[in-house]
Amino acid sequence: MFSNFFNNPALRRYWLKVRYLLAPLFLIFLLRYINTDYLLAGFLISLFGELIQIWSFASLVKNVELTIRGPYVIVRNPMYLGRYFLGLGFAVLFGNFWFVLFYTVVYVLYMINRVRREEARLIGLLEGYDDYRKKVRSFLPTRGVSDTNPLWYFNWETLRANHGDQNFIVFLLIYAVIFCYVIFFK
């Protein structure tokens, strides 16, 4: 059931078209439910996730080469892992354990399907991906692929090519809106 929902091509295309409109509206709607006691914790968790994403953006050359550097040395899907923590920080802002649990369950179901779909494509696209997949876990850190691949890798041009700089600015703007709302309206 979940596989059909998360892998529905029409639904995925529709979401790509409306997400930039719906996300700000959703944020505005949810602002009044933020529990200010969790503001710092939520921000720090989201920042941790955003930093993982930035590191991933600065290491990944999409669909051209098998990237085995930076966070990709220890985790196959660091960008999705970072996205989980980014969203987890937002979920924590509401101070509700059940909301955090709901977010986690939905995200895990989504990611299982997303990774399955993406890996099927990457096996045929990138030479050596199947071997890499056998050595490095999807989300839980492993020892790494080898000692020759640099873990502490960061390339500014790659970051910009992957729009990681823009992603970080949007992250900061969202939290600026949240902080301003809390300061002026709560």
HELIX and SHEET records of a PDB file:
HELIX    1   1 PHE A    2  PHE A    6  1                                   5    
HELIX    2   2 PRO A    9  LEU A   30  1                                  22    
HELIX    3   3 LEU A   31  TYR A   33  5                                   3    
HELIX    4   4 THR A   36  TYR A   38  5                                   3    
HELIX    5   5 LEU A   39  PHE A   57  1                                  19    
HELIX    6   6 GLY A   70  VAL A   73  5                                   4    
HELIX    7   7 PRO A   78  VAL A   92  1                                  15    
HELIX    8   8 PHE A   97  LEU A  125  1                                  29    
HELIX    9   9 TYR A  129  LYS A  135  1                                   7    
HELIX   10  10 TRP A  156  ALA A  161  1                                   6    
HELIX   11  11 GLY A  164  PHE A  185  1                                  22    
END                                                                             
